[in-house]
């Protein structure tokens, strides 16, 4: 099993299906957890996962940065985000802002919060969750979602290139299919075509425990079969 007993991990989107699986995996690996989320979902996560701190904050609000700077972490795992579909010809500026706020601005603010301490310590990992559509650079019916998730990946790749000499690494996780959640099952998706969130959680632990000179900058995780 991965060993993260000397690490403090900030997990955003706490309470979501993927974040819950990741939190359990990292807790089992001995990590100290800082849970970041909103409302009842965050409260449920805090009931299940021991955490050194629980932060209820809107990551799309720049005011959150000052609050996050008060917490010293070694690793940021960013799962916060949202999904939306609309035909390209009907998409509005408000639709675009909503996707960028949820999928990119939240990461940007979280990074602003944790980065100063990582640079000071010359050590840190920032991992963000993108999407299959962004990996393929195509998302029929979800152009704005695809663009926002692609922005997340481009930002983390650039961050990695810029800051690796300072000891800070960036990584992008691409789930190459829908994640197996109650909501996706209710939507009629077949479990055979979805990815078990526990498998994604183990992939995250694998990324976070690579030795020096064996860093992973992006990883794609596929379901057993795709439609």
Secondary structure by P-SEA (a helix, b strand, c coil): ccccccbbbbbcccccaaaaaaaaaaaaaccbbbbbbbcaaaaaaaaccccccccccccccccaaaaaaaccccbbbbcccbbbbbccccccaaaaaaaaaaccaaaaaaaaaccaaaaaaccbbbbbbbccccccccccccaaaaaaaaaaaaaaaaaaaacccccbbbbbbbcccccccaaaaaacccccccccaaaaaaaaaaaacccccccccbbbbbccccc
